[in-house]
């Protein structure tokens, strides 16, 4: 998987501490260890940051041409 800073990526695992669910989309803001982990920023559709999380490469995937937007209301942890 080749992801770069500022790419969007999709969670493939829940991050309960951050109230994030598999399928949530974040923006890569930093790459750790040559791609072993990624720092992602997750925002609401109005632009409010709700979490910045370090995510293992195995917990995310690049967005695909088959992905669509979906809305869910954020429920704080």
C-alpha positions in Angstrom: 0.0 0.0 0.0 1.5 3.3 -1.1 0.0 6.2 0.9 1.4 9.7 1.0 0.8 12.7 3.2 -2.4 14.5 2.4 -4.0 11.3 1.0 -7.3 10.2 2.4 -7.5 6.8 3.9 -10.3 4.6 5.2 -10.2 2.9 8.6 -10.6 -0.9 8.5 -10.9 -1.2 12.3 -12.8 0.6 15.0 -10.8 3.0 17.2 -13.1 3.2 20.2 -10.9 5.6 22.2 -11.3 8.2 19.5 -15.0 7.3 18.8 -14.0 6.3 15.2 -15.5 3.4 13.3 -14.3 1.2 10.4 -15.2 3.1 7.3 -14.5 6.5 8.7 -12.1 8.5 6.4 -9.2 10.6 7.6 -6.4 12.6 6.0 -2.8 11.5 6.4 -0.8 14.2 8.2 2.3 12.2 9.0 3.9 8.9 8.1 5.7 6.9 10.8 8.5 4.4 10.1 8.3 4.4 6.4 4.7 3.4 6.4 4.4 1.2 9.4 1.9 3.6 10.9 0.2 6.8 9.9 -1.1 9.9 11.7 -4.5 10.8 10.5 -6.8 13.7 11.1 -10.5 13.1 11.2 -12.9 16.0 10.7 -16.6 16.5 10.5 -18.2 17.6 7.2 -18.1 21.2 8.5 -14.4 21.1 9.0 -14.2 20.6 12.8 -11.3 18.2 13.9 -12.7 15.4 16.0 -9.5 13.3 16.3 -5.9 12.9 15.3 -4.9 9.3 15.7 -1.9 7.1 15.0 -3.1 4.2 13.0 -1.2 1.0 12.1 -0.9 0.4 8.4 -2.9 -2.8 8.9 -5.9 -0.7 10.2 -6.4 1.3 7.1 -6.7 1.2 3.3 -6.5 3.8 0.5 -9.8 5.1 -0.8 -11.1 3.4 -4.0 -13.1 4.5 -7.0 -16.0 2.4 -5.5 -16.2 4.3 -2.2 -19.1 6.7 -1.6 -19.7 9.3 1.1 -21.9 8.2 4.0 -23.0 10.2 7.0 -23.2 9.1 10.7 -23.5 11.3 13.7 -20.4 11.2 15.9 -21.0 9.7 19.4 -18.3 10.7 21.8 -16.5 7.9 23.7 
